[in-house]
Amino acid sequence: MLAVGGSEKFVEGCVSAAKAVGIRVSLTAHAPEILCKNDSGAGCFGILVPSAWIEKVPQLAAAHRDAKIFVAGEVTKEQMLHWCDAFTESRVFVVPGEPHKAVLCAEKVLRGTLVSAETQELAAPLSGDEIYRDTLTGCYTRRYLTERFPCGGHYSVVFIDLDNFKPVNDILGHEAGDNILKVFGQMLTDHLKGRDLAVRWGGDEFILVLPETTRGEAERVVENLRTAWKKVAPDTGNLEVRFSAGISSGRGNAGLQDAINEADRLMYAEKKVRKTREAWGPPKANLPAMPELPENVWMAAKKGLVLAVNIIAVVGMVFAVVWAADYAMQFFGGYSPYLHEAARVVEWFWKTVYAGLTGRAG
C-alpha cells in the first residue's frame, strides 16, 4: 500500500497511476502534517510526496520507521544533508517529479523488481556515506565527524586553516577561491591512508582525524602534506596560499571536542608566529657580517675582565678596612698618623671618582 501527499493535481495523478499498476493507495493528504502523524497511513509500505515537502521528510521517516519514503522532483545534495538524522539506509529515495513515473519507480522498489539501470538511477537511495561528503572538496562534512564517525581508542587531531585564502577570494574572485578549496580537499583525501579522515570543518578550515597515530607521526603527516601542497597548489601569483596546522590528541568520542578545541588553539598560535616572522622579514643579505675573532683573543679578553674585577674587589676591600680602622681609632680616642694619612688618601680617591662620574666637585 502507498500513502500519497501533495497538491491536488499531484495526488490525483499519483492515484490514477497507482490504479494502473495495481498499487492500492491507502491515504491521500494535501497537508504534510497528516502524513507525519504516527497513526496515518498504517500498514503502508511507502509514502510518496513532492520535493516541495522536503522539510517534512525527517518527520515522515521518524513517524513511519518501516516505510520507504519517495520524494518526487529535483533535490540537491545540500538538501540531502538535512535528512541525515531522520532516515536509515535505503529508506529515502528520489524519484521523477511526474506522477506516473514517480509511482512506477515506487512500485518497482516496493515489489523488489527494480532491475532496470535507468530506473535504478532515477530512484537512487539517499543513504550511505556519500551524503556526508562536501560537494566542493570531496572531504567529509562536519556533521559526519560529530555524529557518525566512530572515534574509539587513541587518535590525533590536526586542525588546518589556509593562509592568504581571503585575499585570493577578494582579489582573484570566488571561482579562484573555490578552485583552491577543491584542489586542497583532493590533496588531503589522496594522501591519507586507512581509517584517516579528512573533514571540511567550515570555510577554509579542515580537520584530520588520524586513529592510532602519535603526535610525532601526525607531525610527519603534516609535513608530507605541506610538501604535497607545494606541488599541486594552483598558481595565485604573489598571493601564495599555505596552511597553518595545530596537532592534539584525544581518546574516545567523549574527548573529540576537547581535542578539536586544543588543535584549533595550537593552529592559531602557529599562525601568529608565522605572521610575526613574515612581518620582520628574512635577514638582510647585504649587511656586512660581524668579524669573527680568534678563540685565543676571546679567551684573553675573558681573563683580562676577570682579573680587572678581582683587582677592583681587593682594592675596595682594602680601602674599606683602612677607613673603618681610622674611624674606630678616633672614636675610642686613639690616633695613628700613618693610618690617618692612609684614610685621607682613601677619602680623596673616592671623592675624585665621584666628581668624575657626576661632574660635580666632592
C-alpha positions in Angstrom: 0.0 0.0 0.0 1.1 3.6 -0.7 0.3 6.9 1.0 0.4 10.0 -1.2 0.7 13.6 -0.2 1.0 16.9 -2.1 -1.1 19.2 -4.2 -4.5 18.2 -5.5 -3.1 17.8 -9.1 -0.1 15.7 -7.9 -2.2 13.4 -5.7 -4.8 12.8 -8.4 -2.1 11.9 -10.9 -0.4 9.5 -8.4 -3.7 7.8 -7.6 -4.5 7.3 -11.2 -1.1 5.9 -11.9 -1.2 3.6 -8.9 -4.5 2.1 -10.1 -2.9 1.4 -13.5 -0.1 -0.6 -12.0 -2.2 -2.3 -9.3 -1.0 -0.5 -6.2 -3.5 0.4 -3.5 -3.4 4.0 -2.2 -4.5 3.8 1.4 -4.3 7.5 2.2 -4.1 10.8 0.4 -3.3 14.2 2.1 -2.9 17.8 0.9 -1.2 18.8 4.2 2.1 17.2 5.3 1.0 17.2 9.0 -1.5 14.5 8.2 1.2 12.1 6.9 3.5 13.0 9.8 1.2 11.5 12.3 2.2 8.1 13.7 -1.3 6.6 13.1 -1.5 7.9 9.5 -1.0 5.5 6.6 -1.0 2.5 9.0 0.2 -0.6 7.1 1.7 1.5 4.3 4.9 0.2 2.8 5.7 3.5 1.0 5.0 7.3 1.3 5.2 9.4 -1.9 5.5 13.2 -1.5 6.7 16.0 -3.8 10.0 17.7 -3.3 8.2 20.8 -2.1 7.6 18.9 1.1 11.3 18.3 1.6 11.4 19.9 5.1 8.9 17.2 6.3 11.0 14.2 5.2 12.7 13.8 8.6 9.4 13.8 10.4 8.0 11.3 7.9 10.9 8.9 8.2 10.8 9.2 12.0 7.0 8.6 12.2 7.0 5.7 9.7 10.1 3.7 10.5 9.0 0.7 8.4 8.0 2.6 5.3 10.1 3.8 2.4 10.0 7.5 1.6 9.8 8.6 -2.0 10.5 12.2 -2.9 9.3 13.2 -6.3 11.2 16.0 -8.1 14.6 17.6 -8.2 16.6 17.5 -4.9 20.1 19.0 -4.3 22.8 17.3 -2.4 22.8 20.1 0.1 19.2 19.4 0.9 20.0 15.7 1.4 22.3 16.6 4.2 19.4 17.9 6.2 17.8 14.4 6.2 20.8 12.6 7.8 19.3 12.4 11.3 15.9 11.1 10.2 16.4 8.1 7.9 18.1 4.8 7.9 19.9 3.3 5.0 17.9 2.5 1.8 14.7 4.1 3.1 14.6 7.5 1.3 14.5 7.6 -2.5 14.5 10.4 -5.1 12.1 9.6 -7.9 11.0 11.7 -11.0 8.6 14.6 -10.5 6.0 13.4 -12.9 3.3 11.4 -11.0 3.2 8.5 -13.4 7.0 7.9 -13.4 7.2 8.5 -9.6 4.6 5.8 -9.0 6.3 3.5 -11.4 9.6 3.8 -9.6 8.0 3.4 -6.2 6.1 0.3 -7.4 9.3 -1.3 -8.6 11.2 -0.5 -5.4 8.3 -1.8 -3.2 7.9 -5.0 -5.2 11.7 -5.6 -5.2 11.8 -5.7 -9.0 14.0 -2.6 -9.6 16.2 -4.2 -12.2 16.4 -1.5 -14.9 19.6 0.5 -14.7 17.8 3.6 -15.9 15.1 3.2 -13.2 17.7 2.5 -10.5 19.4 5.8 -11.3 16.1 7.6 -11.1 15.2 6.0 -7.8 18.6 6.5 -6.2 18.5 5.9 -2.4 19.7 8.8 -0.2 21.9 6.6 2.1 25.4 5.8 2.8 28.4 8.0 3.5 28.2 9.9 0.2 25.5 12.2 1.5 28.1 13.3 4.2 30.6 14.4 1.5 31.2 18.1 0.9 30.4 18.6 -2.8 33.2 21.1 -3.4 36.2 19.5 -1.7 35.2 15.8 -1.6 36.0 15.7 2.2 33.5 14.6 4.8 31.2 17.1 6.4 31.3 18.4 9.9 28.1 16.5 10.7 29.7 13.2 9.7 32.6 13.7 12.2 30.4 14.8 15.1 27.5 12.3 14.5 28.7 9.3 12.6 32.5 8.8 12.7 33.5 6.2 15.4 36.2 7.7 17.5 37.2 4.7 19.6 40.7 4.4 21.1 43.5 6.9 20.8 43.8 9.4 17.9 45.4 12.6 16.8 43.5 15.6 15.6 45.0 18.1 13.1 43.2 21.5 12.7 44.2 23.2 9.4 43.5 26.7 8.3 44.5 28.1 4.9 46.7 31.2 4.9 46.1 34.0 2.5 42.8 32.5 1.4 40.7 35.6 1.9 42.9 37.8 -0.3 42.6 35.2 -3.1 38.8 35.4 -2.8 38.7 39.2 -2.6 41.2 39.9 -5.4 41.1 36.9 -7.8 37.4 36.1 -7.2 35.3 33.3 -5.6 35.9 31.0 -8.6 39.7 31.0 -7.8 38.9 30.5 -4.1 36.6 27.5 -4.9 39.4 26.0 -7.0 41.8 26.4 -4.1 39.4 24.6 -1.8 38.7 21.9 -4.4 42.4 21.1 -5.0 43.3 21.2 -1.3 40.5 18.8 -0.4 41.5 16.4 -3.1 45.1 16.6 -2.0 44.1 15.7 1.6 42.0 12.7 0.6 44.7 11.5 -1.8 47.4 11.5 0.8 45.6 10.0 3.8 45.6 6.3 4.5 43.4 3.6 6.1 40.9 5.0 8.6 42.3 8.5 8.4 39.5 11.1 8.0 39.6 14.4 6.2 36.8 16.8 7.1 35.9 20.3 5.8 35.1 22.0 9.1 33.8 25.2 7.5 35.0 27.8 5.1 38.8 27.3 4.6 39.2 25.2 7.8 39.8 21.4 7.7 40.2 18.7 10.3 42.1 15.5 10.1 41.4 12.7 12.5 44.2 10.1 12.5 43.3 7.0 14.5 46.0 5.2 16.4 48.5 7.9 15.5 51.0 9.5 17.9 51.8 13.2 17.8 55.2 12.6 16.2 53.6 10.6 13.5 50.9 13.3 13.0 53.7 15.9 12.6 55.2 13.8 9.8 51.8 13.6 8.1 51.5 17.4 8.2 55.0 17.9 6.8 54.2 15.4 4.0 51.0 17.4 3.2 53.0 20.6 3.1 55.3 19.1 0.5 52.4 17.7 -1.5 50.6 21.0 -1.4 53.6 22.9 -2.8 53.4 20.6 -5.8 49.7 20.9 -6.6 48.7 24.3 -5.3 47.1 26.4 -8.1 49.0 29.4 -9.3 47.8 32.6 -7.5 50.6 34.9 -8.4 52.0 36.8 -5.4 49.2 35.5 -3.2 50.8 32.3 -2.1 48.3 30.1 -0.3 49.8 28.0 2.5 48.3 26.5 5.6 48.8 26.5 9.4 48.2 23.4 11.5 47.7 22.5 15.1 48.0 19.0 16.5 46.4 17.5 19.6 45.5 14.1 20.9 42.3 12.5 22.2 40.7 9.3 23.2 37.1 8.1 22.5 34.1 10.1 21.4 33.9 12.0 24.7 37.4 13.5 24.1 36.8 14.6 20.5 35.6 18.1 21.0 38.3 18.9 23.5 40.9 17.6 21.1 39.4 19.8 18.3 39.5 22.9 20.5 43.1 22.3 21.6 44.2 21.7 18.0 42.4 24.9 16.9 44.2 26.9 19.7 47.6 25.5 18.6 46.8 26.2 15.0 46.2 29.9 15.7 49.3 30.1 17.8 51.4 28.8 14.8 49.6 31.2 12.5 50.5 34.1 14.8 54.2 33.1 15.0 54.3 32.8 11.2 52.8 36.2 10.7 55.3 37.8 13.1 58.2 36.1 11.3 56.9 37.3 8.0 56.4 40.9 9.3 60.1 41.1 10.3 61.2 39.5 7.1 64.3 37.5 6.4 67.8 38.7 7.5 69.3 41.3 5.1 71.8 39.6 2.9 73.7 42.8 2.1 74.6 43.7 5.7 78.3 43.2 6.5 78.9 40.2 8.7 80.5 40.8 12.1 84.1 39.8 12.0 84.8 36.6 14.0 87.7 37.0 16.4 90.1 34.1 17.0 89.3 31.9 20.0 92.5 32.9 21.8 91.6 36.6 21.6 88.2 35.9 23.3 89.9 33.8 26.0 92.4 36.6 26.6 89.7 39.2 26.9 87.7 37.0 29.3 90.7 36.5 31.5 91.5 40.2 31.5 88.0 41.1 32.5 88.1 38.6 35.4 91.4 40.0 36.6 90.1 43.5 36.5 87.0 42.6 38.5 89.2 40.8 41.1 91.6 43.8 41.4 88.7 46.2 41.9 87.2 44.0 44.6 90.5 43.7 46.5 91.2 47.5 46.3 87.7 48.2 47.5 88.1 45.9 50.5 91.5 47.4 51.5 90.0 50.9 51.3 87.1 49.9 53.4 89.3 48.4 56.1 91.6 51.4 56.3 88.8 53.9 56.5 86.9 51.8 59.1 90.1 51.3 61.3 90.9 55.0 61.3 87.3 55.9 62.2 87.2 53.3 65.0 90.6 54.5 66.5 89.4 58.1 66.6 86.1 57.0 68.1 87.9 55.4 71.0 90.3 58.3 71.5 93.4 56.9 69.7 95.4 58.3 66.9 97.8 56.8 64.3 99.4 59.3 61.8 100.1 56.6 59.2 96.6 55.1 59.4 95.0 58.6 59.4 97.0 59.6 56.3 96.0 56.4 54.5 92.4 57.1 55.4 92.7 60.6 53.9 94.1 59.1 50.6 91.1 56.7 50.5 88.7 59.6 51.0 90.5 61.7 48.3 90.3 58.7 45.9 86.5 58.2 46.3 85.8 62.0 46.0 87.8 62.1 42.8 85.8 59.1 41.4 82.5 60.7 42.5 83.5 64.0 40.8 84.4 62.2 37.6 81.1 60.3 37.5 78.8 63.2 38.4 80.7 66.2 37.1 80.5 67.9 40.5 83.3 68.5 42.9 83.1 66.5 46.1 
